[in-house]
Amino acid sequence: MSYYIVVINEQHTLLPQQAEVISGYGGFEKLLIPAAGLSAIEQRELAKTLYGKNVIFVSPVPLLMALVCKNAGKHYGDIGVMHNDTRIAKELPGGKIVHVVAPDGWTIEWAM
């Protein structure tokens, strides 16, 4: 089994099914991204610290994702993103209907 770095915003939480899916691939540790975000310079430096590691993105960090995926296969191990095709309708006060991601149905989609 492999070991993964899970990139997640410090204000986000892994749902139980997400943790279960990730654990099915091996051990993992969370890399918490500050709620205020990271500068472009900080993201470029962070990308370098991830060289040779398997990375799964739970929270979107666009520049970091781009840097890691651009160099996947050269500097990094496996690169994955948590994904869920399932949306559920939710009625807000006032009757407005919105669609939100379902709590289950999570998978990891691997960059190949």
C-alpha positions in Angstrom: 0.0 0.0 0.0 1.1 3.6 -0.7 1.1 6.7 1.4 -0.7 9.9 0.3 -0.6 13.6 1.1 -4.2 14.8 1.1 -4.5 18.5 0.3 -7.4 20.1 2.1 -8.5 23.6 3.2 -8.2 23.9 7.0 -11.9 24.9 7.1 -13.0 21.7 5.2 -13.5 18.3 6.7 -13.0 14.9 5.2 -16.4 13.2 5.0 -16.4 9.7 6.4 -16.8 8.2 2.9 -13.9 10.3 1.6 -11.6 9.1 4.4 -12.7 5.5 3.7 -12.0 5.8 0.0 -8.6 7.3 0.6 -7.7 4.8 3.2 -8.5 2.0 0.7 -5.4 3.2 -1.2 -3.1 3.3 1.8 -2.1 5.6 4.7 -2.4 9.4 4.4 -1.7 12.6 6.1 -3.5 15.9 5.7 -1.7 19.0 4.2 -3.9 21.8 5.6 -4.2 24.9 3.3 -4.9 28.1 5.3 -8.4 29.5 4.9 -6.9 32.7 3.6 -5.2 30.8 0.9 -1.6 30.8 -0.3 0.3 33.3 -2.5 1.5 32.1 -5.9 5.1 32.1 -4.5 4.0 29.9 -1.5 2.2 27.5 -3.9 5.2 27.2 -6.1 7.4 26.4 -3.1 4.9 24.0 -1.7 4.7 22.2 -5.0 8.5 21.5 -4.7 8.0 19.9 -1.3 5.6 17.5 -2.8 8.1 16.1 -5.3 8.2 12.3 -5.3 5.0 12.1 -3.2 1.5 10.8 -4.0 -1.0 13.6 -3.7 -4.8 13.6 -3.5 -6.6 17.0 -3.7 -9.8 17.2 -1.7 -10.0 21.0 -1.8 -9.2 23.0 -4.9 -6.0 24.9 -4.9 -5.8 25.8 -8.6 -2.2 26.9 -9.1 -0.9 24.1 -6.9 -3.0 21.6 -8.8 -1.8 22.9 -12.1 1.9 22.7 -11.0 1.6 19.2 -9.6 -0.3 17.9 -12.6 2.0 19.6 -15.1 4.9 17.7 -13.6 3.1 14.4 -12.8 5.2 11.5 -13.8 8.4 13.6 -13.7 8.5 14.8 -10.1 5.5 13.3 -8.4 4.0 9.9 -7.6 0.2 9.3 -8.2 -2.0 12.4 -8.4 -5.7 12.2 -7.6 -8.7 14.4 -7.1 -11.7 13.5 -4.9 -14.8 13.5 -7.2 -18.5 13.0 -6.8 -20.9 12.8 -9.8 -24.0 12.7 -7.5 -25.9 15.9 -6.8 -29.0 16.2 -4.6 -31.7 18.9 -4.8 -32.1 21.0 -1.6 -34.8 23.5 -1.0 -33.6 26.7 0.7 -35.9 29.0 2.8 -38.0 31.0 0.3 -38.4 28.0 -1.9 -35.3 28.3 -4.0 -33.9 24.9 -5.1 -30.1 24.4 -5.3 -28.1 21.3 -6.1 -25.4 20.2 -3.7 -22.9 17.4 -3.7 -24.2 14.2 -2.1 -22.5 13.0 1.1 -21.8 9.6 -0.6 -20.7 8.5 -4.0 -17.1 9.8 -3.7 -14.3 8.4 -5.8 -10.7 9.4 -6.5 -10.1 10.2 -10.1 -6.4 9.7 -11.0 -4.4 12.0 -13.4 -2.9 9.6 -15.9 
